Amino acid sequence: MTIHAASFRELRLDRLSRDFGTHNALKDVSLTIQQGEFIALLGPSGCGKSTTLNIIAGLLPATGGGIWLDDKRIDPLRPEERGFGMVFQNYALFPHMSVNKNIGFGLKMRGTPKAEIERRVAEAVGLVRLQGQTEKLPGQLSGGQQQRVAIARAIVVEPPLVLMDEPLSNLDAKLRLEMRAEIRRIHNTLGATTIYVTHDQEEALSLADRIVVMRDGQVRQVGIPEDLFSRPDHLDVAEFMGFRNKIAGKAASVSGEHATVAIDGAAILGRARNTIAQGAAAHLAIRPEDLHPVAAGSVGLKAQVISTEFRGREFVGFARMADGTDLSFLAHDKLAPGSEVTLAAEPDRVLVYGAAA
Amino acid sequence: MSDTASSIPLSQRLAARGLDGLTLLVVPAILFSLALFIYPFFYGLFLSFNPKAGGALANYQRFFSDSFLYGTIATTLWLALPVTVLTLLMAIPIAFRVRTMKHQRLLTTILVIPITLGTVLVAQGLLNYLGPQGWFNRALLTMGLISTPVKLLHNYWGVMISLVITGFPFTFLLTLSYLSGVDPALEQAGATLGAGPWQRFKHILLPLLLPGLAITFCLSFVQAFSVFPSAVLLGAPAGPTRVISIAAYQAAFEEYDYSMASAVAMIMGVVQLSIVVAVLAARGLLYRGPAGGGKG
């Protein structure tokens, strides 16, 4: 393998900001990325993740802050001077060029000798497994193949940084899984530093070395997938990471790691994730797959069943509490709509957030 | 016909081929073009082979043996081709600039005003503006750039300038619409791959625009080729700007020879058609697929 990543030590985003008129798309985003890392920028639409990526690529000027590649400030550079590889959401393949020409475009622009272009394009084609398709036009390829061309085109120039903007969002579910594994494999092979934008937490969890969760133009939490999955720092990050049940209550007692929250007469024990003042408002966050029906009379959340859906191995249930809070949970049996149910989760799986979150 | 085919009602079989009740809506359009285009065309064609005197081809023989007549083809081409190329060359960079502008609509409106004014009003304006005592010459004289007024009226240049002014908005609008059809992500992709502005234009935008520019060229050319008002008002209709439509006009309304006029019109049509066919044939060699980035 002769395609390899150009080397640098770290990429530093220093208080990046972007104003669109009165609207702040990005507010003081700072982040340091080490060479070889696979970073996922994760967040709901409008959180500023694509804006961040476009600013790094040079396609959008920042209105504040700077970008540093080691000791070199790169944000004044035009995109063609930065030399980063970018994979676009709609692939942005040149429709009038063959697969070979598309992949070789970046090398041609760099004035690479023809023989070397041919050699490196062939190698990139092999890496993304597109042998035999090289003389076709992009319009003659399937979505997954177009995606591979886009990736090959971005990496063949051996960029120090590969930027990917929701590259899998236009593919169907099966292909998405395949390409996810493919992207990870290519990253492992080349070791190119990658920044990957997605709104799909599963994608981010499975691909990234570190995840940057963004919301409202700000970085909310940076961490390894395992930490973000089980220990989100904020209630909104927890909700986004799949803790879909959010239940309001009052903190009854707090002792170190643990907190008890009084909800509808029941005292629910959970793990405290931030500073919680005794007697103040607090929220529980619980994943639907951790919330199960327990025997009537046990300590838990009382609710009325709205419906249950069969999901193969178990049922997904929907219920509403007396104060109107909707809950979703997993059950082994079908429950009659309208019946009363008490739901509980392992204390370790219950996160408690104080009002500050 | 097989049993299965005949068991399907005729209306459904027609619908499968795209013929249904809605198809009837094109009937007025067909009648309209039959009455106003197809019939007059064949009437004129027929008329042109029935000359006042001589055999069926007498009109055509006369046209191609009289330099005063056949010369009009070259005169008209010598106006229409440079005008078309010039408007296209002006339209491309302006469309590029306008595409990324905030107040695109305002500028587009300003640029389109010459279309709405019509050729005669533009000619009238130019008569004042470009004349020996007009602002243009006086400005140049005052600045000391020239010592005698530049002659821009009643010659080739007057017609040329007015054709560019009236033809440009149309060319510009078409170019802008073709340019807007190119996915902006393609240029961004080109930039991230190291292509500077000129390389992006040369390798990405131009190849995707060329088919559209060919169409624009044809339409603008046909417009310029049928020039009449400005050739009369601003040109020298007896000499350097005696265009082919003037020859047809003179045959019809000065000699009252409708047959000869029809023959001139037919020749005019053939010349236009051959240029258009040549351009479209060249266009057939180009990439003509979508100008977007695949499955978007």
Interface residues (C-beta under 8 A of the other chain):
Chain A: A57 G58 L59 R78 P79 E80 R82 G83 F84 G85 M86 F88 N90 Y91 A92 L93 F94 P95 H96 F105 G106 M109 R110 L137 P138 G139 L141 G143 Q146 R153 A154 V157 L163 N170
Chain B: D183 A185 L186 Q188 A189 G190 A191 T192 L193 G194 A195 G196 Q199 H203 I204 P207 L208 Y287 G289 P290 A291 G292 G293 G294 K295 G296
